[in-house]
Amino acid sequence: MAIVFLLFQSYVCTSNFIRMSSLYFHIPFCRSMCSYCDFRRTTDLALMDRFLECVEREISTASDFLSNRCIKTIYFGGGTPSIFSPLSLQRLIDFASQVFDCSLVEETTIEVNPDDVNEEFVSKLSDTSFNRVSIGIQSMNDELLRFMNRRHDAKQAKRAVDILSKGGFSNISTDVIFGISGFEDTILETLRLLGQMGVQHISAYHLSVEPGTRFALLKKKGALSEISEEESEREFSLVHNTLVDMGFDHYEISNFALGETFRSRHNMAYWTSQPYLGFGPGAHSYDGSRIRRWSFQSVYSYVEGVRYQSEELSSKDLVNELLMTRLRTSRGLAAFEIPEEFRSTILKSMQQFLLSGKLLQRGDYFYVPSKYYVVLDHILSSLFIV
C-alpha cells in the first residue's frame, strides 16, 4: 500500500495540472542588530537548540495547510541562518522530507553573513542539500557598513564569495542596499566590485526606514534623513543601468540575474502566487487559494508553542495582489490571468499606460518596462480594484 501511495505522489508531483509548493524557514537569530532591520529576530543565542525542536514540531502540525505536498523550492532566511551549523539546518530539511515530497526540489537557498563563511563552514555546507547561497553584503564601503552596524567589512565580503566559489557553489546571490543619505556615491563602486567578484545574482533594495529600528531613532533625532524622490529615482536608474551594462537581467523590480538560470526560483513562486508554507516566528504562509496566515509571536513566545493569525482574501484582494506581484516582474501579467469579473475594468484602466509607454504588451502579457519601475506604485494604484 505504501508503494502505491509513493507512486501516486510521484505522479501528482510531475503532473502539469498540479502546482508545486515552497517551504520557507525563518531563522530569527543574529549576533548583533543591523541598524535598518525590522525582521523578527533576537540575539539570545541560548534559544537556538530549543528553536530547532520547535520548528520540527511546527512542521508536523502545519503540514495539512498545503493541499499539495510536492515541494519545488526551500529557503532559509533570517535573521542569520549561517549562525547555525549547516548540518543543523539539514536536520530540518530531512525532517520536512518525511512530511512532504521533496524529491523534486530544484533550489535550496541559505542566507549567510560574510563573517560566518570560512573553509570549514563551506565544507560542511557542501555536504547538505543547499545549492544556492545568498550573502548579505549590503555594501562594499566600510564606512557605510559600520553605519549600518554590519559585522563584516568589504574584505570579508570578497573573501566569503571567493571561498564559496572555490567550494563548488556556482549560484551565489548578494544583497545590497542603496538610497542611504550621505552615501549616495557608494553604490556604483559596490556594484562594480560585485561584478568583479563573479556573483550570479544581485538583489538591490532601496532603504526603507522602518519603525523600531536604529535608523528610525536616528531619523527622529535628526541624525538621518531620507533622500528625496528625485535622488531615489536617480539611484534606482544608476543601479539598473550599471547592472544591465554588466550583463544582468533586471527580471524583478529589486532583482538582477545573469540569465534565467540564476533567477531566484523561490521568490518567483511568491510572485506567481504559488502556495508556500513558512516556519518560525513571523513566517507567512499562503495556501494558493484564499488563505494567508502567519506566526505573530516573539521568538520567546514561539518556543512555547506556535500561534497563528490568518485572513481570508476577498476576490478584490486576490486580483489586486495579482497585479502587484505580476507587474513587478519582467514576465508581467497575462490578460487571461485576470479574473473575468474584473478583466474589462482593468484592461480599460491599462489603456492610459499603454499609450504613454509605461505598460507594454508582449503577446498576451502586459509588463512594465524596467525604466518605469520607479513609478510602479502609481501605476498599480491606478489599476487596483477598490
C-alpha positions in Angstrom: 0.0 0.0 0.0 2.9 2.4 0.9 4.4 1.7 -2.6 1.1 2.6 -4.3 1.0 5.9 -2.3 4.5 6.8 -3.2 3.8 6.1 -6.9 0.7 8.3 -6.7 2.7 11.1 -5.0 5.3 10.9 -7.8 2.5 11.1 -10.4 0.9 14.1 -8.7 4.2 16.0 -8.3 5.1 15.6 -12.0 1.6 16.3 -13.3 1.3 19.6 -15.2 -2.1 20.1 -13.6 -0.7 20.4 -10.0 1.1 23.5 -8.8 4.3 22.9 -6.7 4.7 24.4 -3.3 7.6 26.0 -1.4 8.9 25.9 2.1 10.4 28.9 4.0 12.3 28.7 7.3 12.7 31.9 9.2 15.9 31.7 11.4 15.5 34.6 13.9 18.9 34.6 15.5 21.6 37.3 15.0 24.8 38.1 16.8 24.1 41.8 16.6 21.2 44.0 15.3 21.6 45.8 12.0 20.5 49.5 12.0 17.9 49.1 9.2 16.4 45.7 10.1 12.9 45.2 11.4 12.6 41.5 10.9 11.6 39.2 13.7 14.9 38.4 15.4 16.8 38.0 18.6 20.4 38.0 19.9 19.6 35.5 22.6 21.5 32.5 21.2 20.7 30.3 24.2 17.4 29.5 22.5 18.9 28.0 19.4 18.7 24.3 20.2 15.2 24.7 21.6 14.2 26.6 18.5 15.2 23.7 16.2 12.9 21.3 18.2 10.0 23.8 17.9 10.4 24.1 14.2 10.2 20.3 13.8 7.1 20.3 15.9 5.6 23.1 13.7 6.4 21.1 10.6 4.4 18.2 12.0 1.4 20.2 12.9 1.3 22.6 9.9 1.6 20.0 7.1 -2.1 20.0 6.3 -2.1 23.7 5.4 -0.9 22.7 1.9 -3.2 20.6 -0.2 -0.2 19.8 -2.4 2.8 18.5 -0.5 5.1 18.4 -3.6 7.9 20.9 -2.9 9.9 22.8 -5.5 12.0 25.2 -3.5 13.2 25.6 0.1 14.6 28.8 1.5 16.3 29.6 4.8 16.1 33.3 5.6 16.6 35.4 8.7 17.9 36.7 10.9 21.1 34.8 10.2 20.7 31.2 9.2 24.5 30.8 9.0 24.7 31.2 12.7 23.8 27.5 12.8 26.0 24.7 11.5 24.8 23.7 8.0 24.2 20.2 9.4 21.7 21.6 11.9 19.8 23.2 9.1 20.0 20.0 7.1 18.3 18.3 10.0 15.2 20.5 9.4 15.3 19.7 5.7 15.5 16.0 6.4 12.6 16.3 8.9 10.5 18.2 6.3 11.2 15.5 3.8 9.4 12.9 6.0 6.3 15.1 5.8 6.5 16.5 2.3 7.6 15.1 -1.1 11.0 16.9 -1.5 12.2 14.5 -4.2 11.8 17.2 -7.0 13.2 20.2 -5.1 15.1 22.4 -7.6 16.5 25.1 -5.4 17.5 25.2 -1.7 18.8 28.5 -0.6 20.6 29.6 2.6 21.2 33.2 3.6 24.6 33.8 5.1 26.6 36.6 6.7 30.1 37.1 5.2 31.8 36.8 8.6 30.3 33.3 9.1 31.8 32.0 5.9 35.1 30.1 6.2 36.5 26.9 4.7 35.1 24.7 7.4 31.6 26.2 7.1 31.7 25.8 3.3 33.0 22.2 3.6 30.0 21.3 5.8 27.6 23.2 3.5 28.8 21.1 0.6 27.6 18.0 2.5 24.0 19.4 2.6 21.1 19.9 0.2 21.9 23.6 -0.3 22.7 24.6 -3.9 22.2 28.4 -3.7 23.7 30.9 -1.3 22.5 34.4 -0.6 25.1 36.6 1.0 24.1 39.7 3.0 26.9 42.0 1.8 24.8 45.3 1.7 27.8 47.4 0.7 31.4 47.2 -0.2 32.1 50.5 1.5 33.5 50.0 5.0 32.2 53.3 6.4 28.7 52.5 5.3 28.9 49.0 6.7 29.9 50.5 10.1 27.0 52.9 9.8 24.6 50.0 9.2 26.1 48.1 12.2 27.2 45.2 10.0 29.7 42.8 11.5 31.8 42.4 8.4 33.9 44.6 6.2 34.4 44.7 2.4 37.5 42.4 2.6 35.5 39.8 4.4 32.7 40.0 1.9 35.1 39.4 -1.0 36.7 36.5 0.9 33.3 34.9 1.5 32.4 34.9 -2.2 35.9 33.5 -3.0 35.6 30.7 -0.5 32.1 29.7 -1.7 33.2 29.7 -5.4 36.2 27.6 -4.7 34.0 25.3 -2.6 31.9 24.5 -5.6 29.0 26.9 -5.2 28.1 28.4 -8.6 24.8 30.0 -7.7 25.7 32.9 -5.4 23.4 35.9 -4.8 24.3 39.1 -2.9 22.1 41.7 -1.2 22.9 45.4 -1.5 21.2 48.5 -0.1 21.1 51.9 -1.7 19.3 55.1 -1.1 21.0 56.0 2.2 21.5 59.7 2.8 25.2 60.7 2.9 26.3 57.5 1.0 24.7 58.2 -2.4 28.1 57.9 -4.2 29.0 54.4 -2.8 26.5 52.2 -4.7 28.3 52.3 -8.1 31.6 51.1 -6.6 29.8 48.3 -4.7 28.1 47.1 -7.9 31.3 47.2 -9.9 33.2 45.2 -7.2 30.4 42.6 -7.0 30.6 42.2 -10.8 34.4 41.6 -10.5 33.7 39.0 -7.8 31.7 36.9 -10.2 28.4 36.6 -8.4 25.4 35.4 -10.4 22.6 37.3 -8.8 22.2 40.7 -7.1 19.2 41.9 -5.0 19.3 45.7 -4.7 16.9 47.2 -2.2 16.2 50.8 -1.5 16.5 51.7 2.1 13.2 52.0 3.9 13.4 53.4 7.5 11.1 51.1 9.5 9.7 51.8 12.9 11.6 50.3 15.8 15.0 50.3 14.1 18.1 52.2 15.0 17.7 54.2 11.7 14.2 55.2 12.8 15.7 56.5 16.1 18.4 58.4 14.2 15.8 59.9 11.9 13.7 61.0 14.9 16.8 62.7 16.4 17.6 64.4 13.1 20.8 62.4 12.6 19.4 60.6 9.5 17.2 61.9 6.7 15.6 60.0 3.9 16.8 61.0 0.4 14.5 62.9 -2.0 12.3 61.3 -4.5 14.4 62.7 -7.3 17.6 61.2 -5.8 15.8 57.9 -5.2 14.9 57.7 -8.9 18.5 58.7 -9.9 20.0 55.9 -7.8 17.5 53.4 -9.0 18.3 54.2 -12.6 22.0 54.0 -11.8 21.6 50.6 -10.3 19.6 49.4 -13.3 21.9 50.8 -15.9 25.0 49.6 -14.2 23.9 46.1 -13.8 22.3 45.8 -17.2 25.5 47.0 -18.7 27.3 44.3 -16.8 25.1 41.6 -18.4 22.5 41.2 -15.6 18.8 40.7 -16.5 16.5 43.0 -14.5 13.8 40.4 -14.0 12.0 41.9 -11.0 11.9 45.3 -9.5 14.7 44.6 -7.0 16.4 41.6 -8.6 19.0 41.0 -11.3 20.4 37.7 -12.6 23.0 36.6 -15.1 20.4 34.9 -17.2 17.2 32.9 -16.4 19.2 30.0 -14.9 20.1 32.2 -11.9 16.8 33.8 -11.2 15.5 33.1 -7.7 13.0 30.3 -8.2 11.8 30.5 -4.6 10.9 34.2 -5.0 9.4 33.6 -8.4 7.0 31.3 -6.5 5.8 34.2 -4.4 5.5 36.5 -7.5 3.4 33.9 -9.4 1.0 33.1 -6.5 2.3 29.6 -5.8 1.4 28.1 -2.4 4.1 28.3 0.3 4.4 27.3 3.9 6.5 29.2 6.4 8.0 28.0 9.7 9.4 30.1 12.5 8.2 33.3 14.3 6.9 35.9 11.8 6.9 33.4 8.9 4.0 33.7 6.4 2.1 31.0 4.6 -0.3 31.0 1.6 -2.4 28.1 0.6 -2.5 29.1 -3.1 -6.2 29.9 -2.9 -7.6 32.4 -0.4 -6.0 31.8 3.0 -2.9 33.5 4.3 -1.6 33.0 7.8 1.4 33.9 9.9 3.0 33.3 13.2 2.8 36.6 15.1 4.9 35.8 18.2 8.2 36.8 19.5 10.9 34.2 19.5 10.4 33.7 23.2 6.7 33.0 22.7 7.3 30.9 19.7 9.4 28.3 21.5 6.5 27.9 24.0 4.1 26.9 21.1 3.3 28.4 17.8 0.2 30.5 17.3 -1.2 32.0 14.1 -3.2 34.8 12.8 -4.9 34.4 9.4 -7.0 36.1 6.9 -9.2 35.1 4.0 -8.6 37.1 0.9 -11.5 38.6 -0.9 -11.9 38.5 -4.7 -10.7 42.1 -4.8 -7.7 41.3 -2.6 -6.7 38.5 -4.9 -6.9 40.5 -8.1 -5.0 43.4 -6.5 -2.4 41.1 -5.3 -2.2 39.5 -8.7 -1.5 43.0 -10.2 1.0 43.8 -7.5 3.1 40.7 -7.8 3.0 40.1 -11.6 3.7 43.6 -12.7 6.8 43.9 -10.6 8.4 41.2 -12.8 9.6 41.3 -16.4 7.2 38.4 -17.1 4.3 40.6 -16.5 0.6 39.8 -16.3 -1.4 37.9 -19.0 -4.9 39.1 -19.7 -6.3 35.5 -19.2 -4.9 35.5 -15.7 -7.1 38.4 -14.6 -10.4 37.0 -13.2 -13.2 37.5 -15.7 -15.3 39.7 -13.4 -12.5 42.3 -13.2 -10.9 41.8 -16.6 -12.6 44.5 -18.7 -12.2 47.1 -15.9 -8.5 46.5 -15.5 -7.8 46.3 -19.3 -9.6 49.6 -19.7 -7.5 51.2 -16.9 -4.4 49.9 -18.6 -5.0 51.9 -21.8 -3.6 55.2 -20.4 -0.3 53.5 -19.5 -0.1 51.6 -22.8 -0.5 54.9 -24.7 2.3 56.5 -22.5 4.6 53.5 -22.9 4.6 52.8 -19.2 3.0 49.5 -20.0 3.9 47.4 -23.0 2.3 44.3 -24.4 4.1 41.1 -25.5 1.6 38.6 -26.8 -0.9 38.0 -24.1 1.3 39.6 -21.5 1.3 43.2 -20.2 4.5 44.3 -18.4 6.1 47.5 -17.1 9.5 48.4 -18.8 12.2 48.3 -16.1 12.9 52.1 -16.5 9.4 52.7 -15.2 9.7 50.6 -12.1 10.3 53.8 -10.3 6.6 54.8 -10.9 5.2 51.3 -10.4 3.3 52.3 -7.2 1.5 55.0 -9.3 0.6 52.5 -12.0 -0.7 50.0 -9.5 -2.8 52.5 -7.6 -4.5 53.4 -10.9 -5.2 49.7 -11.7 -6.3 48.4 -8.3 -9.9 47.5 -7.8 -11.4 49.5 -4.9 
